[in-house]
Amino acid sequence: MTMPRPSARKPSRINHSPRKAKQNWIYDLRAVAALYLVHPNTVRNWVKQGLPYFRDGKKRLFHGDDLNEFHRIARERRKFPCGPGELYCPRCKQRHSLVGRLVSFCWKNAAAGTLDWECPDGRGRNATYMGRSRYDDLAKAGVNLSSDIDD
């Protein structure tokens, strides 16, 4: 087995690609660490979180399908689905309802624009780029959208 070649850019800390590992390959602990550009202790923590492995003597071996499935499930757990009239605030890492709040929307073109809104927890202003369908969903949910161009 050849060692995977690390990419030039380090990936995001939490969003590992759910299809990075070759599905029929067997990886040892160091190969997994090299593949995802993480420390071997991180892989050991993944094992504690439920990453399946099997042993060959003293070595822990990981199947590519198991690695991909583990990262797919972890990625799904981290999603923050927002309901009608809600947006995710990257400053405080919470979902906030914008119903009853005044927000401003600036159209960039006929199909999309930028929503400017303030975090209810007082953490600052946010700018969210969104299309017309999301704009319509917020308006339907009762968000008070002040727009620079009325349509």
N, C-alpha and C positions, 0 to 999 in steps of 0.2 A: 504494500500500500504506500502510495506517495503522500507526503505531507501536503495539506492544502496551502496554497500561497496566500499570505496575508495581503489584504488590499492596502492601498496607500492611505486611505482615509479611515479613521477610526469610526465605527458605527455609533449610533446613539446608545446610551447606556442601557435603556430598557427595551427598545424596539428592535430586537433581533429578527431577521427575516425568517419566516416560518418554513421556507423551502431552501435554506442555505446548504444543508447537509445532503449529500447524495443518498438516495433512499435505500440502496442495497449495500452501502459501505458499512464497515465496522470501524469505529474510531476508538482510540484509547484516550485517556484523560488529557494528555498533553496535546493530542491532535484536536480535540474539541476546543481546548483553550486557544489554540492557534487559529482555528477556524473562525471563532467568534471574537477573537482579539480581546480575551479576558484573562484574568489570572486563574491558575488552576484551583485556587480556593473558591472562586466563583462557581466553577463546575461542581465542586464538592457541595456547595450550598444548594445548587440546583438538585443534586441527588437528595438532599434533605427535604426539598420542596416537592419531591415526587418524580424526578427524572429516572426512568427505569434503566437498569444496567445489568450486566451479567459478568461473572468472573472467569478469568482464565489464569489460574494460579493466583498470584497476588494482584494482577492487573484488573482494573475495572474497564470494561468495554461497553461501548454504547452503539446501538444500531441507528443508522441514519433516519429511518422512519420514526423512531422514538424521539429523537432530537427535534425533528420537524413538528411532530405532534405536540411535544412539550411547549415549544415556542408559540405554536398557533393558539393553544389554550391560554397561555400566559398573556398573549396579546389581546385575546377576547376579554379576559378578566380586567384589563386595564382600560377598557373603553368606557366612556362616560356618555351614555345616550341621553339626549336632552328631550324633554317633552315639548308640547306646544307652548310657545312663548318663553322658552328657556334658552339660555346661552351658557357656555362654559367659560369661566373666567380663568385665564392662564396666570393671573397674578396670585389669586388665593386658592387656586385648584378646586373650585367649587362650581356647582351649577346654580344659576340665579334666574329667577323669574323676572322678566321685564314688564309684565302686565302691570299697568298703572304707573309706570315710570316714563318720563319724557326722555326720549333718545333722538338723536338726529341721524338722518340718512342722506348721504351725498351720492347721487348717481354719477358713475364714471363714464358709462355709455348706456345704450338702450336696454342692455340685458343685465347689468350688474352695477354694484356700487359699494360704498363703505358705510357701515353702521358704527357710529360713535356713541359709546355708552359708558357710564361710570359704574365701577364695582360698588354694590350696596354695602360692602364691608369697609369702604373708605380706602381701598388700596390703590386708587388711581383710575385713569381713563383707559378704555380699551377701544381698539378699532378692529372691526371684523368685516372682512370682505365677503360678500354674499351675492347670489344671483337673485333674479326676479321671483323665482318660485319660493325661495326661503323668505324673501321680503313679504310676499303675499301670505305665507303661513304665519308670520309674526303679526301682520295686520289682522288676519282672521282670528288670532288668539286674543286680540285686544290690546296689543302693545301700541302706545301712543307714539307713532312715528312722525316726526316733523321732517319734511323733505324740502330740499332747495328747489326742486322742480315738481310741481303737482301734475299728476297724470290722470 
